[in-house]
């Protein structure tokens, strides 16, 4: 029997590319916007002198890609919008693939889940975030090209790391203590982690400490896992070295800096971080509390995501910058990135649970026996989750409209 092909993943990615190009092309022509500034920097880069790509930062991947596109004859603004739209479309493709894995197969359901995750923003509460994004952030900051390309690598690296752990566990019964991860996987993961830093180090500043804590606990629980742990450390080593150099660049050790990283803890800041966490993660928090089963909690992907989110929030709470960079909020990018990863993990869990509940309702209506722990409360639980999801989605669509119609320099 021939397996039916599914084209919805490509259709959703194509639709996202079209929407993204329209949004990014409008933004890049707005002087002072984030994407416009980065496009100008990309235009200043020269392949005859690669140092020119590092004048403004140590994460030149997006700028190099735009410069390559310009060399094909495209105008700078068109090239910037094109590369950023391709990043957004790739992000959607990866989100759909993750949702499909969680839901048991591709199709319209997985594709709609992935597309939804790529559109949601912080819930819009005008008294707290009148501009939706400003002051709170978003899992999907459309205006930032470097964050978008970093999210592509996050959606590759986190599932791949979790997959290595799952593969290791599958091999344990056959090989005992000698089970480990193939070197081929180690090199691929090492390359992705390394290149992700050239995109933007914000994802890695949360993921590396989180992964270290996760694998340390794994090692303490089962010391015989040492060969596996050592190979995973080898995968991270090149990225760790590059990240140290990047932060030396950013904070004035290699080149003169516009500011320094400082310990910055205040009650006011703690309140701002709490509001940001709540508004960007209201639906995922609900799913974790009300819909997540114990087995899903124990999966490496869920655990790595939760560790990364916790580290990102803690970094935002404790760290800051002074000098000219004090108002840039660069430590907030990791928290926004981890929010998207949390959405990618929790949204399929909610959809899967909702479908199972609907199937139980149909079975009960047909007189077939069903098993439910709290049948009277279940309708309210799924209705509440659906309303929260729609609130995030509507806010995300409003955020895109705000970007297109506002003169704010995001």
C-alpha positions in Angstrom: 0.0 0.0 0.0 1.4 3.4 -1.0 1.9 5.9 1.8 -0.2 9.0 1.2 2.0 12.1 0.9 1.3 15.1 3.1 1.8 18.5 1.6 0.3 20.6 4.4 3.7 21.1 6.0 4.9 22.7 2.8 1.7 24.7 2.3 1.9 26.2 5.8 5.6 27.0 5.3 4.8 28.7 2.0 2.0 30.7 3.5 4.3 31.8 6.3 7.0 32.8 3.8 4.5 34.9 1.9 3.2 36.6 5.1 6.7 37.0 6.5 8.0 38.6 3.4 5.2 41.1 3.4 5.8 42.0 7.0 9.6 42.1 6.8 9.6 44.1 3.6 7.4 46.7 5.2 9.6 46.8 8.4 12.9 46.9 6.6 11.9 50.1 4.8 11.1 51.8 8.1 14.2 53.7 9.1 15.3 52.9 12.6 13.6 49.5 12.8 15.7 46.6 14.0 15.6 44.8 10.7 16.5 48.0 8.8 19.5 48.6 11.1 20.8 45.0 10.6 20.2 45.3 6.9 22.4 48.4 6.8 25.1 46.5 8.7 24.8 43.6 6.3 25.3 46.0 3.4 28.5 47.3 5.0 30.0 43.7 5.0 32.6 42.8 2.5 33.7 39.3 1.5 37.1 40.7 0.6 37.5 41.7 4.3 35.5 39.3 6.5 36.3 41.4 9.6 33.7 43.9 8.3 31.0 41.4 9.3 32.1 41.6 12.9 32.2 45.4 13.4 28.8 45.5 14.9 28.6 42.1 16.7 29.9 38.6 16.9 26.8 36.9 15.4 27.1 37.7 11.7 25.3 34.7 10.1 22.1 36.6 9.1 24.2 39.5 7.8 26.4 37.2 5.7 23.3 35.5 4.2 21.8 38.9 3.3 25.1 40.0 1.8 25.2 36.8 -0.3 21.7 37.4 -1.5 22.7 41.0 -2.5 25.5 39.6 -4.6 22.9 37.8 -6.7 21.6 41.3 -7.8 18.8 41.7 -5.3 18.3 45.1 -3.7 19.4 45.2 0.0 15.8 45.7 1.4 14.5 42.8 -0.7 17.4 40.5 0.3 16.9 41.3 4.0 13.1 40.5 3.8 13.8 37.4 1.7 16.3 35.9 4.1 14.2 36.7 7.1 11.1 35.2 5.5 13.0 32.0 4.7 14.1 31.8 8.4 10.4 32.2 9.5 9.2 29.6 7.0 11.9 27.2 8.2 10.9 27.8 11.8 7.3 26.9 10.9 8.5 23.7 9.1 10.4 22.6 12.2 7.5 23.5 14.5 5.1 21.4 12.4 7.6 18.5 12.4 7.8 18.6 16.2 4.0 18.8 16.5 3.7 15.9 14.1 6.0 13.8 16.2 4.0 14.5 19.3 0.6 13.9 17.6 1.6 10.7 15.9 1.8 11.8 12.3 1.7 14.7 9.9 -1.5 16.2 8.5 -3.7 19.3 8.9 -3.8 19.0 12.7 0.0 19.0 13.1 0.4 21.7 10.5 -2.2 24.0 12.2 -0.4 23.4 15.5 2.9 24.4 14.1 1.5 27.5 12.4 -0.3 28.5 15.6 2.9 28.2 17.6 4.6 30.5 15.1 1.9 33.2 15.4 1.2 33.4 19.2 2.4 36.3 21.3 2.1 37.5 24.8 -1.6 37.8 25.7 -2.6 41.4 25.2 -3.6 43.1 28.4 -3.7 46.8 27.5 -3.0 48.1 31.0 0.2 46.0 31.1 1.4 45.8 27.5 -0.5 48.4 25.3 1.9 47.7 22.5 1.6 43.9 23.0 5.3 43.3 22.6 6.9 46.3 24.4 7.8 45.7 28.0 6.8 42.1 28.0 8.3 40.4 24.9 6.9 37.6 22.7 7.6 34.0 21.8 7.6 35.3 18.2 9.3 38.7 17.9 8.8 39.3 14.2 10.8 42.4 14.1 14.1 40.8 15.0 15.9 39.0 12.2 18.7 37.7 14.3 16.3 36.2 16.9 14.4 34.5 14.1 17.4 32.8 12.7 18.5 31.8 16.2 15.1 30.1 16.7 15.7 27.9 13.7 18.8 26.5 15.4 17.0 26.1 18.7 14.3 24.0 17.1 17.0 21.8 15.6 19.4 21.5 18.5 17.0 20.9 21.5 15.1 18.1 19.8 18.3 16.6 18.5 19.9 16.6 22.0 16.7 15.0 23.4 16.8 12.5 20.6 20.4 11.5 21.5 19.2 10.8 25.1 16.3 8.7 23.8 18.6 6.8 21.5 21.0 6.1 24.3 18.2 4.8 26.5 17.0 2.5 23.7 20.4 1.0 23.4 20.9 0.3 27.1 19.1 -3.1 27.3 21.3 -4.5 24.5 24.7 -3.0 25.4 24.4 -2.3 29.1 26.9 0.2 30.5 28.7 0.4 27.2 25.8 2.1 25.4 26.6 5.6 24.1 25.8 8.0 21.3 27.3 7.5 17.8 30.1 9.9 16.9 28.2 10.9 13.8 25.4 12.4 15.9 28.0 14.1 18.1 29.7 15.9 15.2 26.4 17.0 13.7 25.1 18.3 17.0 28.5 20.0 17.7 28.3 21.7 14.3 24.7 22.9 14.8 25.5 24.3 18.3 28.6 26.0 17.0 26.9 27.7 14.0 23.9 28.7 16.2 26.2 31.1 18.0 27.0 32.8 14.7 23.2 33.3 14.4 22.8 34.8 17.9 24.0 33.5 21.3 20.7 34.1 23.1 19.4 30.6 22.7 22.7 29.0 23.8 23.1 31.3 26.8 20.1 29.4 28.3 20.5 26.0 26.7 24.1 25.4 27.6 23.7 25.8 31.4 20.4 23.9 31.3 21.9 21.0 29.3 24.8 20.9 31.7 22.5 20.7 34.7 20.3 18.0 33.0 23.3 15.8 32.0 24.9 16.3 35.4 21.8 14.9 37.1 21.8 12.1 34.6 25.4 11.3 35.4 24.9 11.5 39.2 21.9 9.1 39.0 23.7 6.6 36.8 27.5 6.9 36.9 27.9 4.1 34.4 26.6 6.6 31.8 30.0 8.2 31.7 30.9 7.4 28.0 27.6 8.9 26.9 28.1 12.0 29.0 31.6 12.5 27.8 30.5 12.4 24.2 27.8 14.9 24.8 30.3 17.1 26.5 32.5 16.8 23.4 29.5 18.0 21.3 29.2 21.1 23.4 32.9 21.9 23.8 33.4 23.9 20.6 30.3 26.0 21.3 31.4 26.7 24.8 34.8 28.0 23.6 33.2 30.2 20.9 30.6 31.5 23.4 33.3 32.6 25.8 35.0 34.5 23.0 31.7 36.1 22.0 31.0 37.4 25.5 34.5 38.6 25.7 33.8 40.6 22.5 30.4 41.9 23.8 31.6 42.9 27.3 34.8 44.8 26.5 37.6 42.2 26.9 38.4 41.8 23.2 37.1 45.1 21.9 36.0 48.3 23.6 32.4 47.7 24.9 29.4 49.9 25.2 28.5 48.3 28.5 29.2 45.5 31.0 27.2 42.6 32.3 26.2 43.2 35.9 24.3 41.5 38.7 21.0 43.4 38.7 18.3 42.3 41.2 15.5 44.6 42.3 11.9 44.0 43.4 10.7 46.2 40.5 12.6 44.0 38.0 11.3 40.8 39.7 7.8 42.1 39.2 8.5 42.9 35.5 9.9 39.5 34.9 6.9 37.8 36.6 4.5 39.7 34.4 6.5 38.9 31.3 6.6 35.2 32.2 2.9 35.1 32.9 1.8 36.9 29.7 4.1 35.0 27.3 3.4 31.6 28.9 -0.2 31.7 30.2 -1.3 28.9 28.0 1.8 26.7 28.4 1.6 27.1 32.2 -2.0 26.0 32.1 -1.1 22.9 30.0 1.7 22.0 32.4 -0.6 22.3 35.4 -3.7 20.7 34.0 -3.0 18.6 30.9 0.5 17.2 31.0 0.7 13.5 32.0 3.6 12.1 34.0 5.1 10.1 31.1 5.3 13.3 28.9 6.9 15.2 31.8 9.7 12.5 31.9 10.6 12.8 28.2 14.0 14.3 27.5 12.5 16.9 25.3 10.1 18.2 27.9 12.7 18.1 30.7 15.4 19.9 28.6 12.8 22.5 27.6 11.7 23.1 31.2 15.4 23.4 32.3 16.1 25.8 29.6 13.1 27.9 30.4 14.0 28.0 34.1 17.6 29.1 33.3 16.4 31.8 30.9 14.0 33.2 33.4 16.7 33.1 36.2 19.2 34.9 34.0 16.7 37.6 33.1 15.9 38.0 36.8 19.6 38.2 38.0 21.6 39.7 35.1 21.6 43.0 33.3 23.8 45.5 31.4 25.0 49.0 32.2 26.4 51.8 30.0 24.9 52.5 26.6 23.5 48.9 26.4 21.5 49.2 29.7 18.2 49.6 27.9 18.7 47.0 25.2 17.3 44.1 27.3 19.6 41.6 25.7 19.1 39.0 28.4 15.4 39.0 27.6 16.0 37.3 24.2 16.8 34.0 25.8 13.6 34.1 27.8 11.6 34.8 24.7 13.3 32.0 22.8 12.7 29.5 25.6 9.0 30.5 25.6 8.7 29.4 21.9 10.3 26.1 22.8 7.8 25.7 25.7 5.0 26.4 23.2 6.3 23.8 20.8 6.2 21.2 23.6 2.9 22.1 25.3 0.6 22.9 22.4 0.6 19.3 20.9 0.0 18.0 24.4 -3.2 20.1 24.7 -4.4 19.2 21.3 -3.8 15.5 21.8 -5.7 15.6 25.1 -8.5 17.6 23.6 -8.9 15.1 20.8 -9.0 12.2 23.2 -11.6 13.9 25.3 -13.8 14.5 22.2 -13.4 10.9 21.3 -14.5 9.9 24.8 -17.6 12.1 24.5 -18.5 10.5 21.2 -18.0 7.0 22.7 -20.2 8.0 25.6 -22.9 9.4 23.3 -22.9 6.1 21.4 -23.3 4.1 24.7 -19.8 2.7 24.8 -17.9 2.6 28.1 -15.4 5.3 28.8 -12.9 6.1 31.5 -12.4 9.6 32.8 -11.1 10.7 36.2 -13.2 13.9 36.5 -15.8 13.8 33.8 -17.8 16.8 35.1 -14.7 19.1 35.2 -13.2 18.1 31.9 -15.4 20.3 29.7 -14.4 23.3 31.7 -10.7 22.4 31.6 -10.6 22.1 27.8 -12.8 25.2 27.3 -10.4 27.2 29.5 -7.4 26.0 27.6 -9.0 26.8 24.3 -9.9 30.3 25.4 -6.3 30.9 26.6 -4.9 29.6 23.3 -7.3 31.8 21.3 -6.3 34.8 23.4 -2.6 34.2 22.7 -3.3 33.7 18.9 -5.5 36.8 18.6 -2.9 38.8 20.4 -0.2 37.5 18.0 -2.3 38.5 15.0 -2.9 41.9 16.6 0.9 42.2 17.2 1.6 41.7 13.4 -1.0 44.3 12.6 0.6 46.6 15.2 4.0 46.2 13.6 2.6 47.1 10.2 0.7 50.1 11.3 2.7 51.5 14.1 5.6 54.0 13.8 7.3 52.5 16.9 11.0 51.6 16.1 11.0 47.9 16.9 
